[in-house]
Amino acid sequence: MVSNDWITAHAPRALARILSRLKQDLAIEDGSHPKEWAVFEDRLKHHWQQLFTLLHHLYGWQYDFYYHLEKITHAAAKCWLERPAYLKVLDDERERDPDWFQNQSMVGGVLYVDLFSTRLSKLHEHMAYFKKLGITYLHLMPLFAVPHGDNDGGYAVSDYRSINPDIGTMEELAQLARILHQEGISLVLDFVFNHTSDEHRWARRAQAGDPDFQAYYHLFDDRRLPDQYQRHLRDIFPTVRRGSFTWHDPLKKWVWTTFNSYQWDLNYSNPDVFCAMLKEMLFLSNQGVTIFRLDAVAFIWKRLGTDCENQPEAHMVVQAFNALARIAAPALLFKSEAIVHPDEVIKYIGQNECRLSYNPTLMALLWEALATREVKLLAHVMRHRSRLPQGCAWVNYLRCHDDIGWTFDDSDARSVGIDPVGHRQFLNSFYTGRYENSFARGISFQFNPDTGDLRISGTLASLAGLEQALEQADQRLIEYAVRRINLLRSIMLSAGGIPLIYLGDEWGALNDYTYLSDPAKAGDSRWVHRSKRRWEARDDLTDADTLEWRFYNELVKLIGIRKTLAALYNGGMQVVDAGNPHLFAYARQHHARRVLIVNNFSDNPQLMPVELLKEIGFGNGAADLVSGRRLAPGAPLDLDGYRYVWLDPQTTL
Ligand code: GLC
């Protein structure tokens, strides 16, 4: 590694040379380009040293490093020049207000275009629906060109510049982005950058024997290296294939395929790959994508002798992409999708890397607390793991298109008297409905017979007991399930960060087992919670007698409260002792506004003693913004089964 002094001396020199050639190539000096060039140059200078350091660290050992550096800078400049004017305005706005997403008015939604609606061009017809839910962040699940049949729900991308023709066109995406922008909604897409499909042009060139494109992937002539790597790798999709390598017969080579065999891992130690993916990323950001979910980010760098997850270079690659985004598309933000150990999740989060991150630990522990009806692990972990660096935010979710894995830390579990191994087995048996008295209807995902591991598929409503309760037509159980769902939502909406609704959950979609009769889906139980929206049932949302109506309207109501509650401006949660193993309580504060949120994970009524309320300044009475009732001064908090309160001492009801 070179010294800082070396960088300080060489970075500006490299920039001066590159800039003068760049201006010639792009005809900047002829004055034929917009005057915003000066803005680009300023940003380039501002972020150069950091970018240079990262790229030098990643690729400086290559004999042609400066060639790559120039190519990368050139790509950024070209994309900037092509960037639509409205996005340049947004760039300026977000640079001036980098904390724009911290506001409590932020609410996210995520959907599959074809399952929720039909085509991209039709999506804006649901604008009123999005507005009613208060959505300001809309994540469209992968919609790019993909292989026919099985394509991992769109995560095997064959071309980042074409939309799957069944869904629409790139022009329609760009048009939708503008409409969403006018409505104050940020368009979020996946940046599926760990792998391409084996039908991507690069993979086809590799298959045709082109050595330049073979170097885009990790290909091996024999098992020597794969065997050495394999010793330390875990199987991500063990029911698809054992091991992380796939034999490609026509090529007579082994291909690194962390996920499905048709998803070829890209080789980021090759600077051509970095530059090629940068161009795809900036191209998409110029179509109006302003937040990228960095798919499978943990896996992008391989190192022999390690598990090839969360390598330091994976962070550097993301930081380098981020620096280039600051230069050529400053409105762009990254959200990390690192569903890994909590110690690793946090490392992706920072102003120079991902400002947003899924909160997989909170998600998993909410389900854990629902199963055990106790909050000791949840409270313990949130007490010391929920803080984020300045300028960053969690994206809190209950369900998404993926499975649930129990990614909590073993020593966290032990420190509250829980045996982590046995507990994961219990949770799996609970959520697959095998545990006696379980209310959940989950499906096992990716059972690994060697380790006994599995993960859980299923919708929010089915996992929370609604499916079973409806089948048994038991009103008491239905009521419990409804309350459990609302309880989890209370936390998602108040925990600190951006809540993200997996659309379908807003009206309580149940598991959909029809995937079993589709051969392209039957082997992947995640399809049980990826079902088609029943718009014909839309009337349910206006009929107060239906469950759909209750779910939808209670969510709309809670979102409304969230949006007006200044204390919920993102600043993290302060977990407080509720003196009761079933109550998960935390304060949220912004400036002088402070609220106390208490959630009862038991099906029985529970008390929070007045002494503890007093200790945290809530002993003198407060209004519950959810029920509209008052907690009397000097009284303990008495919470019915699965109920929650948002207590505000400053509101008079
Ligand atoms: C991410 C996606 C998941 C996909 C995998 C491979 O984890 O969320 O759905 O299967 O990456 O792309």
Residues whose N, C-alpha, C, O or C-beta is under 5 A from the ligand:
A	BS01	GLC	D152 Y155 F259 D295 A296 D402
